[in-house]
Amino acid sequence: MVTLHDVARLAGVSTATVSRVVHGQDRVRESTRARVQQAIEELGYVPDGAGQSLSRRRKDVIGLVCVEREVDHIDIENVGLLYYDEILRGVEACIRHSNRSLLITFMQGDRPDFSRMDALSGKVDGIIIGEGFVASSTIERLAARVPVVVIAGPPGERAADVVAADNFSGSAAIITHLIADHGKRRLFHLDGPPNSPDASERRHALEYVLRSHPQCQLIGSTQGILSVRSGELAGENLLARYRTALPDAVVCANDQMAIGVLRAFAAAGVRVPEDVAVVGFDDIALGSLYDPTLTTVHQPMRMLGERACARLLDRIADPGLSPAVELLPTELVLRSSCGCSGRAGSRQPVLPLRADRAGAPPGRRPPRRATRTPAKA
């Protein structure tokens, strides 16, 4: 292994001079710097990252905490580019030119081991939590050690920065579309886990829209775990309970569960959208390949990773930044599962909707500084 001493010997300088060149410091003549750099190239010297990090009091490592839920081994989550794959690509796009590395850990959503996050905080310069399943008290403890950004966290989170899709506006848009454009009146809701802020925001939007349309009703609701299989089971249970009086539409908290519902309906001979409309949220690629193609809300998953990582790097550079919420815009993706066969695949930007959760006229969101990233032109 080539060492700092080997470079110093070949360049005819001290090890301190080599160290200053490696760290980009001044106080080195250009001719000396060129001689050291030539020696580095000739010997193939690679600086010790741990030593450099120690000298700068920085590790140049970003931590990413992901949540893993129990799914069948043949489920769609294991064979396609889904949420965390896109988040990861966004984070990598942000750091690939900054000489930083990414350290990833997965935690089980139903049995999170928070001691692993505590250990991770000692190995990285900052942590991105990939989903808002972590209690605010835990986030506060982590944020006291290292900068923390939460993706898809609750808009009311005050201990760390939050970058999320505008779930409330997106969900309100797709439900309003079912009611206003397709005349749906009897809705069934397939909710996500209670510890998912995304699912919670989408549920609040459903409640808000229904309050604005008293002629409509929620005939039933059940929870899934955001997997295809949980959606399939929910669809089977729905058919067993409401077979003689099916709902007009099933509103699902994400695309995976919506695809599961479509599978259950297809197996039972229920036609979509003729008998029941089905909509999802996320806009995963397989939703456009399913028959019928899935009407959904597009959330910019890769951009979530990019924006969260950019915010984390800003916070590492300036730990005094005030925590903020950044909401990324969504798009309504109209396909055939809602009845939009003639306009299948059309996309409509969703305008931000601010609503008081108690049903008052539109007003301000929670009293925290929030920014919205403009929709792409």
C-alpha contacts under 8 A as a table, 3 or more apart, distances in Angstrom:
res1	aa1	res2	aa2	distance
2	V	6	D	6.27
2	V	7	V	7.76
2	V	43	L	6.86
2	V	44	G	7.36
2	V	45	Y	5.62
2	V	46	V	7.72
3	T	6	D	5.25
3	T	7	V	6.71
3	T	45	Y	6.90
4	L	7	V	5.25
4	L	8	A	6.27
4	L	15	T	6.37
4	L	18	V	7.03
4	L	19	S	7.70
4	L	45	Y	7.80
4	L	47	P	7.84
5	H	8	A	5.01
5	H	9	R	6.08
5	H	15	T	6.00
6	D	9	R	5.14
6	D	10	L	6.25
7	V	10	L	5.25
7	V	11	A	6.06
7	V	15	T	7.95
7	V	18	V	7.24
7	V	36	V	7.04
7	V	39	A	5.75
7	V	40	I	6.08
7	V	43	L	7.27
7	V	45	Y	7.51
8	A	11	A	5.20
8	A	12	G	5.77
8	A	13	V	5.07
8	A	14	S	5.56
8	A	15	T	5.34
8	A	17	T	7.85
8	A	18	V	6.15
8	A	36	V	7.41
9	R	12	G	5.13
9	R	13	V	6.63
9	R	14	S	7.77
10	L	39	A	6.18
11	A	35	R	5.86
11	A	36	V	5.41
11	A	39	A	5.82
13	V	17	T	6.40
13	V	18	V	7.24
13	V	36	V	7.99
14	S	17	T	5.29
14	S	18	V	6.62
15	T	18	V	5.02
15	T	19	S	6.13
16	A	19	S	5.01
16	A	20	R	6.27
17	T	20	R	5.10
17	T	21	V	6.35
17	T	28	V	7.15
18	V	21	V	5.14
18	V	22	V	6.17
18	V	36	V	6.44
19	S	22	V	5.08
19	S	23	H	6.15
20	R	23	H	5.20
20	R	24	G	6.09
20	R	25	Q	5.03
20	R	26	D	7.21
20	R	27	R	7.96
20	R	28	V	7.44
21	V	24	G	5.07
21	V	25	Q	6.08
21	V	26	D	7.97
21	V	28	V	7.30
21	V	33	R	6.20
21	V	36	V	7.31
21	V	37	Q	7.75
22	V	25	Q	7.78
22	V	47	P	7.37
23	H	52	Q	7.65
25	Q	28	V	7.61
28	V	32	T	6.52
28	V	33	R	6.21
29	R	32	T	5.18
29	R	33	R	6.10
30	E	33	R	4.93
30	E	34	A	6.08
31	S	34	A	5.18
31	S	35	R	6.29
32	T	35	R	5.06
32	T	36	V	6.22
33	R	36	V	5.17
33	R	37	Q	6.14
34	A	37	Q	5.11
34	A	38	Q	6.11
35	R	38	Q	5.14
35	R	39	A	6.31
36	V	39	A	5.08
36	V	40	I	6.23
37	Q	40	I	4.98
37	Q	41	E	6.28
38	Q	41	E	5.14
38	Q	42	E	6.14
39	A	42	E	5.07
39	A	43	L	6.07
40	I	43	L	5.36
40	I	44	G	5.74
40	I	45	Y	5.09
40	I	46	V	7.95
41	E	44	G	5.07
41	E	45	Y	6.75
42	E	45	Y	7.99
47	P	52	Q	7.45
48	D	51	G	5.30
48	D	52	Q	6.24
49	G	52	Q	5.07
49	G	53	S	5.99
50	A	53	S	5.10
50	A	54	L	6.14
50	A	59	K	7.21
51	G	54	L	5.09
51	G	55	S	6.25
52	Q	55	S	5.15
52	Q	56	R	6.28
53	S	56	R	5.15
53	S	57	R	5.63
53	S	58	R	4.71
53	S	59	K	4.74
53	S	60	D	6.87
54	L	57	R	4.83
54	L	58	R	6.35
54	L	59	K	7.22
55	S	58	R	7.75
58	R	125	D	6.52
59	K	123	K	7.28
59	K	124	V	6.01
59	K	125	D	5.96
60	D	99	N	7.15
60	D	100	R	4.73
60	D	101	S	6.36
60	D	124	V	7.17
60	D	125	D	6.47
61	V	100	R	5.44
61	V	101	S	4.71
61	V	102	L	5.63
61	V	103	L	6.75
61	V	123	K	7.45
61	V	124	V	4.89
61	V	125	D	5.83
61	V	126	G	7.61
62	I	100	R	7.12
62	I	101	S	6.20
62	I	102	L	4.91
62	I	103	L	6.07
62	I	124	V	5.41
62	I	125	D	5.86
62	I	126	G	5.46
62	I	127	I	6.03
62	I	128	I	7.60
63	G	102	L	5.87
63	G	103	L	4.75
63	G	104	I	5.89
63	G	105	T	7.87
63	G	120	L	7.13
63	G	121	S	7.88
63	G	124	V	5.89
63	G	125	D	7.70
63	G	126	G	6.16
63	G	127	I	4.51
63	G	128	I	6.03
64	L	102	L	7.11
64	L	103	L	6.14
64	L	104	I	4.77
64	L	105	T	6.43
64	L	127	I	5.83
64	L	128	I	4.81
64	L	129	I	5.89
64	L	130	G	6.66
65	V	104	I	6.03
65	V	105	T	5.17
65	V	106	F	5.96
65	V	107	M	7.26
65	V	117	M	7.73
65	V	127	I	7.36
65	V	128	I	6.28
65	V	129	I	4.80
65	V	130	G	5.68
66	C	84	Y	7.30
66	C	104	I	7.47
66	C	105	T	6.21
66	C	106	F	4.69
66	C	107	M	6.12
66	C	129	I	6.54
66	C	130	G	5.07
66	C	131	E	6.82
67	V	106	F	5.50
67	V	107	M	4.84
67	V	108	Q	5.58
67	V	109	G	5.30
67	V	130	G	7.24
67	V	131	E	6.95
67	V	133	F	7.86
68	E	106	F	6.15
68	E	107	M	5.69
68	E	108	Q	4.66
68	E	109	G	5.57
69	R	108	Q	5.79
69	R	109	G	5.38
69	R	110	D	7.07
69	R	225	I	7.46
70	E	108	Q	7.86
71	V	75	D	6.34
71	V	77	E	7.63
71	V	227	S	6.52
71	V	229	R	7.32
72	D	75	D	5.09
72	D	229	R	7.20
73	H	78	N	6.84
74	I	78	N	6.84
74	I	79	V	7.72
75	D	78	N	5.91
75	D	79	V	7.27
75	D	227	S	7.48
75	D	228	V	6.45
75	D	229	R	6.99
76	I	79	V	5.36
76	I	80	G	6.12
76	I	227	S	7.81
76	I	228	V	6.71
76	I	256	Q	7.45
77	E	80	G	6.07
77	E	81	L	7.88
77	E	82	L	6.64
77	E	227	S	7.21
81	L	84	Y	7.95
81	L	85	D	5.52
81	L	86	E	6.83
81	L	284	I	7.93
81	L	285	A	7.91
82	L	85	D	5.49
82	L	86	E	6.29
82	L	284	I	6.52
83	Y	86	E	5.42
83	Y	87	I	6.25
83	Y	301	M	6.50
84	Y	87	I	4.78
84	Y	88	L	5.85
84	Y	130	G	7.52
85	D	88	L	5.18
85	D	89	R	6.31
86	E	89	R	5.12
86	E	90	G	6.28
86	E	301	M	5.70
86	E	302	R	4.71
86	E	305	G	7.47
87	I	90	G	5.14
87	I	91	V	6.30
87	I	130	G	7.59
87	I	301	M	5.80
87	I	302	R	4.98
87	I	303	M	7.55
87	I	304	L	6.42
87	I	305	G	4.42
87	I	306	E	7.65
88	L	91	V	5.15
88	L	92	E	6.11
88	L	302	R	7.53
88	L	305	G	6.44
89	R	92	E	5.10
89	R	93	A	6.07
89	R	302	R	6.32
89	R	305	G	7.21
90	G	93	A	5.12
90	G	94	C	6.48
90	G	301	M	7.87
90	G	302	R	4.52
90	G	303	M	5.89
90	G	304	L	6.98
90	G	305	G	4.29
90	G	306	E	4.38
90	G	307	R	8.00
91	V	94	C	5.19
91	V	95	I	6.54
91	V	302	R	7.89
91	V	305	G	4.72
91	V	306	E	4.96
91	V	308	A	7.57
91	V	309	C	5.58
92	E	95	I	5.27
92	E	96	R	5.56
92	E	102	L	7.73
92	E	306	E	7.81
93	A	96	R	5.60
93	A	306	E	6.74
94	C	97	H	7.52
94	C	306	E	5.56
94	C	309	C	6.40
94	C	310	A	6.58
95	I	98	S	5.19
95	I	99	N	7.13
95	I	100	R	5.99
95	I	101	S	7.54
95	I	309	C	7.77
96	R	99	N	6.68
96	R	100	R	7.02
97	H	100	R	7.84
103	L	124	V	7.90
107	M	111	R	7.59
107	M	112	P	5.46
107	M	113	D	6.62
108	Q	111	R	5.23
108	Q	112	P	5.18
108	Q	113	D	7.72
109	G	112	P	5.65
109	G	133	F	7.33
113	D	116	R	5.84
113	D	117	M	7.51
114	F	117	M	5.17
114	F	118	D	6.51
114	F	138	T	7.79
115	S	118	D	4.97
115	S	119	A	6.29
116	R	119	A	5.03
116	R	120	L	6.06
117	M	120	L	4.85
117	M	121	S	6.22
117	M	142	L	7.89
118	D	121	S	5.33
118	D	122	G	7.26
118	D	142	L	6.90
119	A	122	G	5.67
119	A	123	K	7.27
120	L	123	K	5.32
120	L	124	V	6.63
121	S	124	V	5.72
121	S	125	D	7.62
121	S	126	G	7.17
121	S	127	I	7.14
121	S	142	L	7.01
121	S	145	R	6.92
121	S	146	V	6.44
124	V	127	I	7.13
124	V	146	V	7.97
125	D	146	V	6.35
125	D	147	P	7.27
125	D	316	I	7.05
126	G	146	V	5.21
126	G	147	P	4.75
126	G	148	V	5.85
126	G	312	L	6.73
126	G	316	I	6.92
127	I	146	V	7.15
127	I	147	P	6.41
127	I	148	V	4.91
127	I	149	V	6.52
127	I	312	L	7.64
128	I	148	V	5.88
128	I	149	V	4.95
128	I	150	V	5.81
128	I	151	I	7.17
128	I	308	A	7.09
128	I	309	C	7.16
128	I	312	L	7.42
129	I	132	G	7.06
129	I	148	V	7.45
129	I	149	V	6.30
129	I	150	V	4.73
129	I	151	I	6.02
130	G	150	V	6.30
130	G	151	I	5.01
130	G	152	A	7.16
131	E	134	V	7.81
131	E	150	V	6.55
131	E	151	I	5.21
131	E	152	A	5.15
131	E	153	G	6.19
131	E	196	S	7.65
132	G	150	V	6.27
132	G	151	I	6.45
132	G	152	A	5.44
132	G	153	G	3.97
132	G	154	P	6.58
132	G	195	N	7.68
132	G	196	S	6.31
132	G	197	P	5.99
133	F	153	G	7.59
133	F	195	N	5.53
133	F	196	S	5.87
133	F	197	P	7.43
134	V	138	T	6.63
134	V	139	I	6.75
135	A	138	T	5.37
135	A	139	I	6.44
136	S	139	I	4.98
136	S	140	E	6.05
136	S	157	E	6.91
136	S	158	R	7.98
136	S	159	A	6.77
137	S	140	E	5.07
137	S	141	R	6.33
138	T	141	R	5.09
138	T	142	L	6.27
139	I	142	L	5.07
139	I	143	A	5.94
139	I	148	V	7.55
139	I	159	A	6.36
139	I	160	A	7.03
140	E	143	A	5.06
140	E	144	A	6.34
140	E	159	A	5.00
140	E	160	A	7.21
141	R	144	A	5.35
141	R	145	R	7.12
142	L	145	R	5.37
142	L	146	V	6.28
142	L	147	P	7.83
142	L	148	V	7.14
143	A	146	V	5.20
143	A	147	P	5.40
143	A	148	V	5.47
143	A	159	A	6.92
143	A	160	A	6.66
144	A	147	P	7.73
147	P	160	A	7.81
147	P	312	L	6.63
147	P	315	R	6.20
147	P	316	I	6.19
147	P	319	P	7.02
148	V	160	A	5.72
148	V	161	D	6.77
148	V	312	L	6.70
149	V	160	A	5.76
149	V	161	D	4.73
149	V	162	V	5.74
149	V	163	V	7.39
149	V	308	A	6.26
149	V	309	C	7.87
149	V	311	R	7.30
149	V	312	L	6.05
150	V	153	G	5.45
150	V	160	A	6.93
150	V	161	D	6.12
150	V	162	V	4.77
150	V	163	V	6.33
150	V	308	A	7.37
151	I	162	V	5.78
151	I	163	V	4.91
151	I	164	A	5.63
151	I	304	L	6.84
151	I	305	G	7.58
151	I	308	A	6.56
152	A	162	V	6.91
152	A	163	V	6.09
152	A	164	A	4.33
152	A	165	A	6.86
152	A	197	P	6.63
152	A	198	D	6.11
153	G	157	E	7.02
153	G	162	V	5.68
153	G	163	V	7.05
153	G	164	A	6.52
153	G	197	P	5.78
153	G	198	D	7.37
154	P	157	E	5.49
154	P	162	V	7.47
154	P	197	P	5.15
154	P	198	D	7.58
155	P	162	V	7.05
155	P	325	V	6.41
155	P	366	P	7.20
156	G	366	P	6.23
156	G	368	R	7.13
157	E	160	A	6.72
157	E	161	D	7.72
157	E	162	V	7.24
158	R	161	D	7.55
158	R	323	P	6.73
158	R	368	R	7.86
159	A	323	P	7.12
160	A	323	P	5.44
160	A	324	A	7.51
161	D	311	R	7.81
161	D	323	P	4.73
161	D	324	A	4.98
161	D	325	V	5.91
162	V	308	A	7.63
162	V	323	P	7.85
162	V	324	A	6.38
162	V	325	V	4.69
162	V	326	E	6.25
163	V	304	L	6.48
163	V	307	R	7.01
163	V	308	A	5.79
163	V	325	V	5.88
163	V	326	E	4.79
163	V	327	L	6.07
163	V	328	L	7.57
164	A	167	N	7.81
164	A	304	L	6.60
164	A	325	V	7.70
164	A	326	E	6.33
164	A	327	L	5.07
164	A	328	L	6.15
165	A	299	Q	5.95
165	A	300	P	7.17
165	A	304	L	7.47
165	A	327	L	5.21
165	A	328	L	4.58
165	A	329	P	6.18
165	A	330	T	6.68
166	D	169	S	5.68
166	D	170	G	6.26
166	D	327	L	5.22
166	D	328	L	5.67
166	D	329	P	5.66
166	D	330	T	6.33
166	D	352	P	7.42
167	N	170	G	5.12
167	N	171	S	5.90
167	N	198	D	6.31
167	N	201	E	5.81
167	N	202	R	5.70
167	N	330	T	7.66
168	F	171	S	5.41
168	F	172	A	6.10
168	F	201	E	5.20
168	F	202	R	5.38
168	F	204	H	7.06
168	F	205	A	5.18
168	F	353	L	7.38
169	S	172	A	5.13
169	S	173	A	6.10
169	S	205	A	7.21
169	S	330	T	7.82
169	S	350	V	6.82
169	S	351	L	7.07
169	S	352	P	5.60
169	S	353	L	5.06
169	S	354	R	7.68
170	G	173	A	5.14
170	G	174	I	6.49
170	G	202	R	7.89
170	G	297	V	6.17
170	G	330	T	5.79
170	G	331	E	6.91
170	G	332	L	7.06
170	G	350	V	6.22
171	S	174	I	5.37
171	S	175	I	6.28
171	S	202	R	5.30
171	S	205	A	5.87
171	S	206	L	6.92
171	S	281	F	7.66
171	S	297	V	7.29
172	A	175	I	5.32
172	A	176	T	5.96
172	A	202	R	7.60
172	A	205	A	5.04
172	A	206	L	6.23
172	A	208	Y	7.71
172	A	209	V	6.24
173	A	176	T	5.16
173	A	177	H	6.11
173	A	332	L	7.15
173	A	350	V	6.81
174	I	177	H	4.96
174	I	178	L	6.44
174	I	279	V	7.86
174	I	296	T	7.32
174	I	297	V	7.04
174	I	332	L	6.62
175	I	178	L	5.13
175	I	179	I	6.40
175	I	206	L	6.81
175	I	209	V	7.19
175	I	251	V	7.59
176	T	179	I	5.10
176	T	180	A	5.73
176	T	181	D	7.81
176	T	209	V	6.79
177	H	180	A	5.31
177	H	181	D	5.25
177	H	182	H	6.98
178	L	181	D	5.80
178	L	182	H	5.13
178	L	183	G	6.48
178	L	184	K	5.61
178	L	249	A	7.72
178	L	338	C	7.14
179	I	182	H	5.70
179	I	183	G	4.77
179	I	184	K	4.68
179	I	185	R	6.45
180	A	183	G	5.70
180	A	184	K	7.70
182	H	338	C	7.86
182	H	339	G	7.38
184	K	187	L	7.28
184	K	216	C	7.70
184	K	248	D	5.50
184	K	249	A	6.61
185	R	215	Q	6.89
185	R	216	C	4.42
185	R	217	Q	6.29
185	R	248	D	6.41
186	R	216	C	6.02
186	R	217	Q	5.30
186	R	218	L	6.04
186	R	219	I	6.16
186	R	247	P	5.11
186	R	248	D	5.11
186	R	249	A	6.77
187	L	216	C	7.67
187	L	217	Q	6.28
187	L	218	L	4.89
187	L	219	I	5.96
187	L	220	G	7.42
187	L	247	P	5.53
187	L	248	D	5.88
187	L	249	A	5.09
187	L	250	V	5.92
187	L	251	V	7.10
188	F	218	L	5.79
188	F	219	I	5.74
188	F	220	G	5.06
188	F	221	S	5.70
188	F	247	P	6.17
188	F	248	D	7.99
188	F	249	A	6.31
188	F	250	V	4.76
188	F	251	V	6.14
189	H	218	L	7.42
189	H	220	G	6.46
189	H	221	S	4.59
189	H	222	T	6.60
189	H	250	V	5.80
189	H	251	V	4.88
189	H	252	C	6.02
189	H	253	A	7.88
190	L	221	S	5.79
190	L	222	T	5.27
190	L	223	Q	5.73
190	L	224	G	6.72
190	L	231	G	7.67
190	L	234	A	7.44
190	L	250	V	7.10
190	L	251	V	6.10
190	L	252	C	4.65
190	L	253	A	6.09
190	L	257	M	7.79
191	D	199	A	6.57
191	D	203	R	7.06
191	D	221	S	7.00
191	D	222	T	5.95
191	D	223	Q	4.56
191	D	224	G	6.06
191	D	252	C	6.33
191	D	253	A	5.23
192	G	196	S	6.83
192	G	199	A	5.20
192	G	200	S	7.71
192	G	223	Q	5.43
192	G	224	G	5.17
192	G	225	I	5.63
192	G	226	L	5.81
192	G	253	A	5.71
192	G	254	N	7.81
193	P	196	S	5.53
193	P	199	A	7.04
193	P	223	Q	6.43
193	P	224	G	6.30
193	P	225	I	5.50
193	P	226	L	7.45
194	P	197	P	7.90
194	P	199	A	7.60
194	P	200	S	7.12
196	S	199	A	5.36
196	S	200	S	6.28
197	P	200	S	4.87
197	P	201	E	6.15
198	D	201	E	5.28
198	D	202	R	6.33
199	A	202	R	5.10
199	A	203	R	6.11
199	A	253	A	5.89
200	S	203	R	5.06
200	S	204	H	6.21
201	E	204	H	5.10
201	E	205	A	6.31
202	R	205	A	5.11
202	R	206	L	6.43
202	R	253	A	6.84
203	R	206	L	5.10
203	R	207	E	6.39
203	R	253	A	7.88
204	H	207	E	5.14
204	H	208	Y	6.12
204	H	357	R	7.05
205	A	208	Y	4.95
205	A	209	V	6.15
206	L	209	V	5.29
206	L	210	L	6.18
207	E	210	L	5.21
207	E	211	R	6.24
208	Y	211	R	5.22
208	Y	212	S	6.55
208	Y	355	A	7.87
208	Y	357	R	6.84
208	Y	359	G	6.33
209	V	212	S	5.09
209	V	213	H	6.42
210	L	213	H	4.96
210	L	214	P	6.43
210	L	216	C	6.36
210	L	217	Q	6.85
210	L	218	L	7.83
211	R	214	P	6.02
211	R	359	G	6.86
213	H	216	C	5.71
214	P	217	Q	7.28
218	L	221	S	7.57
219	I	247	P	7.20
222	T	234	A	7.22
223	Q	234	A	8.00
224	G	227	S	7.30
224	G	230	S	5.23
224	G	231	G	6.42
224	G	234	A	7.31
224	G	257	M	7.45
225	I	230	S	6.12
226	L	230	S	6.86
226	L	231	G	7.41
226	L	253	A	7.34
226	L	254	N	6.35
226	L	256	Q	6.23
226	L	257	M	5.63
227	S	230	S	5.36
227	S	231	G	6.46
227	S	256	Q	5.35
227	S	257	M	5.47
227	S	260	G	7.79
228	V	231	G	5.09
228	V	232	E	6.19
228	V	256	Q	4.67
228	V	257	M	4.67
228	V	258	A	7.37
228	V	259	I	6.18
228	V	260	G	4.46
228	V	261	V	7.93
229	R	232	E	4.95
229	R	233	L	6.22
229	R	257	M	7.23
229	R	260	G	5.88
230	S	233	L	5.17
230	S	234	A	6.16
230	S	257	M	6.39
230	S	260	G	7.03
231	G	234	A	5.01
231	G	235	G	6.10
231	G	256	Q	7.20
231	G	257	M	3.91
231	G	258	A	6.20
231	G	259	I	7.10
231	G	260	G	4.27
231	G	261	V	5.11
232	E	235	G	5.05
232	E	236	E	6.28
232	E	257	M	7.01
232	E	259	I	7.70
232	E	260	G	3.94
232	E	261	V	4.81
232	E	262	L	7.54
232	E	263	R	6.35
232	E	264	A	5.24
233	L	236	E	5.11
233	L	237	N	6.22
233	L	260	G	7.62
233	L	261	V	7.73
233	L	264	A	7.53
234	A	237	N	5.12
234	A	238	L	6.02
234	A	261	V	6.89
235	G	238	L	5.02
235	G	239	L	6.25
235	G	260	G	7.24
235	G	261	V	4.66
235	G	262	L	7.75
235	G	264	A	5.44
235	G	265	F	6.76
236	E	239	L	5.23
236	E	240	A	6.30
236	E	261	V	7.78
236	E	264	A	5.76
236	E	265	F	7.62
237	N	240	A	5.07
237	N	241	R	6.26
238	L	241	R	5.23
238	L	242	Y	5.85
238	L	243	R	7.54
239	L	242	Y	5.30
239	L	243	R	4.80
239	L	246	L	7.45
239	L	265	F	8.00
240	A	243	R	5.84
242	Y	245	A	5.16
242	Y	246	L	5.13
242	Y	247	P	7.57
243	R	246	L	5.58
246	L	275	D	7.84
246	L	276	V	7.22
247	P	250	V	7.02
247	P	276	V	6.57
248	D	275	D	7.29
248	D	276	V	5.13
248	D	277	A	6.30
249	A	276	V	5.17
249	A	277	A	4.34
249	A	278	V	5.63
249	A	279	V	7.84
249	A	338	C	7.95
250	V	276	V	7.21
250	V	277	A	6.20
250	V	278	V	4.83
250	V	279	V	6.53
251	V	258	A	7.92
251	V	278	V	6.14
251	V	279	V	5.33
251	V	280	G	6.43
252	C	255	D	7.10
252	C	257	M	6.40
252	C	258	A	5.51
252	C	278	V	7.47
252	C	279	V	6.03
252	C	280	G	4.86
252	C	281	F	7.06
253	A	257	M	7.27
253	A	258	A	7.85
253	A	280	G	6.09
253	A	281	F	6.02
254	N	257	M	5.81
254	N	258	A	6.42
254	N	280	G	4.85
254	N	281	F	4.27
254	N	282	D	6.00
255	D	258	A	4.85
255	D	259	I	6.10
255	D	279	V	7.70
255	D	280	G	4.48
255	D	281	F	5.21
255	D	282	D	6.04
255	D	283	D	6.68
255	D	284	I	6.76
255	D	287	G	6.77
255	D	294	L	7.92
255	D	296	T	7.22
256	Q	259	I	5.22
256	Q	260	G	6.39
256	Q	280	G	7.84
257	M	260	G	4.89
257	M	261	V	6.27
257	M	280	G	7.59
258	A	261	V	5.04
258	A	262	L	6.26
258	A	278	V	6.72
258	A	279	V	6.42
258	A	280	G	5.36
258	A	294	L	8.00
259	I	262	L	4.96
259	I	263	R	6.23
259	I	287	G	7.19
259	I	290	Y	7.77
259	I	294	L	7.88
260	G	263	R	5.08
260	G	264	A	6.33
261	V	264	A	5.09
261	V	265	F	6.14
261	V	278	V	7.87
262	L	265	F	5.10
262	L	266	A	6.03
262	L	272	V	7.67
262	L	278	V	7.46
263	R	266	A	5.13
263	R	267	A	6.21
264	A	267	A	5.25
264	A	268	A	6.38
265	F	268	A	5.12
265	F	269	G	6.12
265	F	270	V	4.88
265	F	271	R	7.07
265	F	272	V	7.80
266	A	269	G	5.11
266	A	270	V	5.80
266	A	271	R	6.96
267	A	270	V	7.70
270	V	275	D	6.37
270	V	276	V	7.58
271	R	274	E	5.43
271	R	275	D	5.12
271	R	276	V	6.73
272	V	275	D	5.76
272	V	276	V	5.33
272	V	277	A	5.65
272	V	278	V	7.12
272	V	292	P	7.01
272	V	337	S	5.90
272	V	338	C	7.72
273	P	276	V	5.02
273	P	277	A	4.36
273	P	278	V	7.03
273	P	336	S	7.15
273	P	337	S	5.19
273	P	338	C	5.62
273	P	339	G	5.43
274	E	277	A	7.17
274	E	339	G	7.50
277	A	337	S	5.72
277	A	338	C	4.68
277	A	339	G	6.93
278	V	294	L	7.46
278	V	295	T	7.40
278	V	337	S	5.56
278	V	338	C	5.85
279	V	294	L	6.37
279	V	295	T	5.14
279	V	296	T	5.50
279	V	337	S	6.69
279	V	338	C	6.49
280	G	283	D	7.76
280	G	294	L	7.08
280	G	295	T	6.46
280	G	296	T	4.61
280	G	297	V	6.83
281	F	296	T	4.84
281	F	297	V	4.65
281	F	298	H	6.65
281	F	299	Q	7.75
282	D	296	T	6.66
282	D	297	V	5.53
282	D	298	H	4.94
282	D	299	Q	5.24
283	D	287	G	6.55
283	D	288	S	7.98
283	D	296	T	5.81
283	D	297	V	5.90
283	D	298	H	4.67
283	D	299	Q	6.87
283	D	333	V	7.64
284	I	287	G	5.72
284	I	288	S	7.70
285	A	288	S	5.79
285	A	289	L	7.13
286	L	289	L	5.01
286	L	290	Y	6.27
287	G	290	Y	5.44
287	G	293	T	6.02
287	G	294	L	5.08
287	G	295	T	7.97
288	S	293	T	5.01
288	S	294	L	5.98
289	L	293	T	6.11
290	Y	293	T	4.98
290	Y	294	L	6.89
291	D	294	L	7.81
292	P	336	S	5.86
292	P	337	S	5.48
293	T	335	R	5.71
293	T	336	S	5.43
293	T	337	S	5.83
294	L	334	L	7.82
294	L	335	R	5.70
294	L	336	S	6.41
294	L	337	S	5.12
294	L	338	C	7.69
295	T	333	V	5.70
295	T	334	L	4.86
295	T	335	R	4.58
295	T	336	S	6.49
295	T	337	S	5.60
295	T	338	C	6.04
296	T	332	L	6.39
296	T	333	V	5.26
296	T	334	L	6.73
296	T	335	R	7.85
297	V	330	T	6.63
297	V	331	E	5.61
297	V	332	L	4.73
297	V	333	V	5.60
298	H	330	T	5.49
298	H	331	E	5.00
298	H	332	L	6.32
298	H	333	V	6.55
299	Q	328	L	7.82
299	Q	329	P	7.28
299	Q	330	T	5.06
299	Q	331	E	6.97
300	P	303	M	5.30
300	P	304	L	6.26
300	P	328	L	7.32
300	P	329	P	7.76
300	P	330	T	7.05
301	M	304	L	5.02
301	M	305	G	6.75
302	R	305	G	5.30
302	R	306	E	6.45
303	M	306	E	4.86
303	M	307	R	5.91
304	L	307	R	5.35
304	L	308	A	5.97
304	L	328	L	7.58
305	G	308	A	5.23
305	G	309	C	6.07
306	E	309	C	5.28
306	E	310	A	6.11
307	R	310	A	5.03
307	R	311	R	6.08
308	A	311	R	5.15
308	A	312	L	6.18
309	C	312	L	4.96
309	C	313	L	6.22
310	A	313	L	5.19
310	A	314	D	6.26
311	R	314	D	5.03
311	R	315	R	6.21
312	L	315	R	5.00
312	L	316	I	6.12
313	L	316	I	4.99
313	L	317	A	6.22
314	D	317	A	5.17
314	D	318	D	6.06
315	R	318	D	4.83
315	R	319	P	4.92
315	R	320	G	7.39
315	R	321	L	6.22
316	I	319	P	5.67
318	D	321	L	6.02
323	P	369	R	7.78
324	A	368	R	7.02
324	A	369	R	5.39
324	A	370	A	5.73
324	A	371	T	7.56
325	V	368	R	7.42
325	V	369	R	6.39
325	V	370	A	4.50
325	V	371	T	6.19
326	E	370	A	5.64
326	E	371	T	4.72
326	E	372	R	5.48
326	E	373	T	7.00
327	L	370	A	7.35
327	L	371	T	6.25
327	L	372	R	4.74
327	L	373	T	6.40
328	L	372	R	5.82
328	L	373	T	5.16
328	L	374	P	7.41
328	L	375	A	7.72
329	P	349	P	7.73
329	P	350	V	6.84
329	P	351	L	7.70
329	P	352	P	7.46
329	P	372	R	7.24
329	P	373	T	6.59
329	P	374	P	6.75
329	P	375	A	5.60
330	T	349	P	6.47
330	T	350	V	5.65
330	T	375	A	7.79
331	E	347	R	6.31
331	E	348	Q	5.42
331	E	349	P	4.44
331	E	350	V	5.15
332	L	347	R	5.51
332	L	348	Q	4.97
332	L	349	P	6.26
332	L	350	V	6.40
333	V	345	G	6.18
333	V	346	S	5.88
333	V	347	R	4.62
333	V	348	Q	6.61
334	L	338	C	7.62
334	L	340	C	6.28
334	L	343	R	6.79
334	L	344	A	5.66
334	L	345	G	5.35
334	L	346	S	5.30
334	L	347	R	6.29
335	R	338	C	6.75
335	R	339	G	7.37
335	R	340	C	5.47
335	R	341	S	6.26
335	R	343	R	6.72
335	R	344	A	3.93
335	R	345	G	4.98
335	R	346	S	7.12
336	S	339	G	5.00
336	S	340	C	4.83
336	S	341	S	4.52
336	S	343	R	7.99
336	S	344	A	5.69
337	S	340	C	7.25
340	C	343	R	5.32
340	C	344	A	5.71
341	S	344	A	5.03
343	R	346	S	5.81
349	P	375	A	7.26
353	L	362	P	7.64
354	R	362	P	5.39
354	R	363	G	5.71
354	R	364	R	6.17
354	R	365	R	6.13
355	A	359	G	7.36
355	A	360	A	7.19
355	A	361	P	6.56
355	A	362	P	4.13
355	A	363	G	5.44
355	A	364	R	6.98
355	A	365	R	6.95
356	D	359	G	5.64
356	D	360	A	5.34
356	D	361	P	6.63
356	D	362	P	5.89
356	D	363	G	5.95
356	D	364	R	7.15
356	D	365	R	7.08
357	R	360	A	7.27
360	A	363	G	7.87
364	R	367	P	7.70
